[in-house]
Amino acid sequence: MMKKKKEEKQTSCDSCMYYDMDPETGDYVCTAAYHMDEDDVLNLRKAKNCPYYRFYHEYLSVRKQN
């Protein structure tokens, strides 16, 4: 019997709720990384899976408002 490997989910910043536009620069940035220093942000970008990733579902959030 073979053990199944636990599949790691791939994350994309484009679909993360913390990936937002910076009003000062007009660039999209990770707002979860605001409290981190440069080394932590660099390590986060090298990681396969971001510990802060949360899928942003626009229609689900609108449905909760109604």
TATALIN-V483964 format. One record per pair of residues at least 4 apart in sequence whose C-alpha atoms are under 7 Angstrom apart, sorted by the first residue. I is the first residue (numbers start at 1). J is the second residue. D is the distance in Angstrom with one decimal. If there is no record, write none. Layout:
i->{I:I}
j->{J:J}
d->{D:D}
This chain:
i->{10:11:11:12:13:14:15:15:16:16:16:16:17:17:17:18:18:18:19:19:19:19:20:20:20:20:21:21:21:21:22:22:22:22:32:33:36:36:37:38:39:40:41:42:43:44:57:58:59:60:61:62}
j->{49:49:53:16:19:19:55:56:53:54:55:56:54:55:56:30:31:32:28:29:30:31:28:29:30:31:26:27:28:29:26:27:28:29:52:41:40:41:41:42:43:44:45:46:47:50:61:62:63:64:65:66}
d->{6.4:6.1:7.0:6.7:6.0:6.5:5.8:5.8:5.7:5.3:4.8:5.3:5.7:5.9:4.5:5.6:5.2:5.8:6.4:5.6:4.6:6.1:5.3:5.6:6.4:6.6:6.0:5.5:4.2:6.1:5.3:5.6:6.0:6.5:6.7:6.4:5.9:6.3:6.4:6.2:6.2:6.1:6.3:6.5:6.3:6.5:6.6:6.4:6.1:6.5:6.6:6.7}
